[in-house]
């Protein structure tokens, strides 16, 4: 059941009412089961890791994705193993993580990371309608680089037919996150080494124009000003 942040109860109550398979057990105070929190993480991330089992073996595959309202869109080649398997409606999980900082404590035992993560549980449904695929690919491109879909060539019907696009509802999920400084033992606070947080973020370099074909037009603002 989706929980809205505005109506959430105490952390303990929310934790206790979760099904066992998605309940955050270590540091439950860092958990959230609020859908707006999930949307925020998913909208910032670029890569999802999708897990499933096939022939009694576990698999995990990185995939491009986008959020379309209350569902995830996963993109791949229609004939790929993961798209063929997920299209059958088998159980799967989608994990997304944002790294916000490296936490350097005075003890190696207490080193950690600041992060935001969400794991979505469910089954995928293949998107087969050509118009729906076209809209889905536009969402995927806009999720990666806003403004790009209005600049690039639209996919042909043949390209759309070769594309695998899967939808998973964002209804069954868990969130876990950490923020703040290291948590050292009181006995270690006088230990003479630097302690603190090294913030991390996605750094983008200078755009590199393609050398194939005629010289490309001037680099557009949405590329020059791209930040995440």
Secondary structure, DSSP 4 states (H G I P E B T S, - for coil): --B-GGG---HHHHHHTS-GGG---TTGGGEE-BHHHHHHHHHH--EEEEEEEETTEEEEEEEEEEEETTEEEEEEETTSHHHHHHTTT-EEEEEEEEEEEEEE-SSGGG-EEEEEEEEEEEEEEE---HHHHHHHHHHHHHHHSTTGGGTSPPPPHHHHHHEEEEEEES-EEEEEEE-SS----GGGTT-SS--EEEE------------SSSPPPPPPHHHHT---
